[in-house]
Amino acid sequence: MTSPTALSAMLAALEPVLAAALEPDTVLPDAPDALMDLRSIEVVTLVDLLEAEFDVVFGSDDVRPEHFATRRAIAERLLALGAPCG
Amino acid sequence: MTAGLVELLSPRFTLHMGEHALGLDAIARHARETTLPANIAGRVVTTPARDPFEALRYIEACIQADALPVPSALCSTPAVLDERFTAIAGDVLVLRTSGSTGAPRHAVFHRDALARSAALIAADLALQPDDVVGLVLPCDHGFGLVGQLLAAAMVGARVQWAPGAFAQQRIAALAAGGATVLAAVPFGLAQLLAALPGCASLPPLRQVGVAGGALPRGLAEAALRTFPRVELVHQYGCTEAGPRLTSISSRNPAFWTGSVGRALPGVSIAVLDPDDAGEGELTFASPSAMTRYLEGAVESAQAGTPSASGRWLRTGDRGSVTADGLVFVTGRTDDVVKLRGEKVSLASVARATEEAGAEDAIACCLPSESSDPDGILAVLYAGDVSLSPRDLARSLPRGVVVKRLRHVSQLPRTLSGKVDRVAAAQLLTRTADDHPAYRP
């Protein structure tokens, strides 16, 4: 069970990475459970940035649509991979 | 009126995008209805689209308007634009390419060169009207646009666009569409292979083309283990070439020597200033090559006598050609690396790091500890600033990220005062715990 504090910290840490990874014309609703619609190039950039920023490694099973559907899903995946939360 | 591009393509060609099946008539109709945005000089301002329908519509509309598409990024100086970037009749496409200095350049293509190039590639790949070409590449690069979309359209093959954001989605779309032919950059192929175990069904592939970077032997072997009946085709070229220069099949024993194959029909390849081992810069002449750069005249490669194929152009790649014509690419003549199919200038990455606040920086490409065939981009920097990979993301080509960014009190230097690239790479390879120069 993910701690709400850890999740909250991870969501906050995720924001600047999302901002750097997304194309300028991609606008995402700013809510943890809002569905995101990423492009393939954004997924590639985001995975690489998350690995670099949080010192984790995404396996092929981690790079799946359900793990990138919302901010919360990404944050939970990062925590599951052992990323330090904040 | 100039004949349109669609008039050169097979009337059988159909483009499948989701629920839509589009033929040439739809593309031509939409092109006629398209009002291309004009810049101040009255010329077209747009960029080639990643979406295949938009890309075809765009090229056709440019032919009908007899206007050259000029990337909007170049339009900040309209007076210069008006003077220097006047369209020449028949030039219909501009593709962006990373220059060896990191400053992008824009290669201009004539309609006939595009058609020649697409026909040449279709013949080399033996594309057939009953093939289903699975398109996962963006169409703002020569590989996807000419090497797949137009090549398929030339022979009347069906194109199945499979643009999913995730490899699993792309595989599902390829399988549903019955793709028999696929092409990818090495990283994209590695992604697809890694995602296959979780997929319910696989496309009935007969051929996979790979270009846009070195094809590691391990990746080729993995692809053939997964698809034992597939023919792998390693293709080599560059944007300016239109884009293909050589090709080799995995069924050719020379494929496993690391050669990128022999020059395609009509293409000439020569080595400029070869050393004792026969290595030098690879130059080429091809009837499919670009007309010019938007930014100015094309520098002549001066590689011996002019070829029947036209001017000699530089590739920036280092390599050799054997007596029987096999081409080997061994690296670059500059500090450009290929990542995710994009050329990335290490000097420009270092500059971007300095612009972000570092006093001094050097960029390297290191072997990846994972299965990433491209290696990883790494930067060592000094200065009173703490930088993060996300600080540099906007300065790099799409999809390219600095995976390792490390701070040192000062960059290692040789006795002559130059930054010591070997020592820098060693520092970047070590972990922070290994070396006292790192400042956490």
Interface residues (C-beta under 8 A of the other chain):
Chain A: P16 V17 A19 A20 A21 E23 D37 L38 R39 S40 I41 E42 V43 V44 T45 D48 L49 E51 A52 E53 V57 G59 S60 D61 V63 R64 P65 F68
Chain B: P138 P163 G164 A165 F166 A167 Q168 Q169 R170 F187 Q191 A194 A195 P197 G198 R340 S370 S388 P389 R390 D391 A393 R394 R398 G399 V400 V401 V402 K403 R404 L405
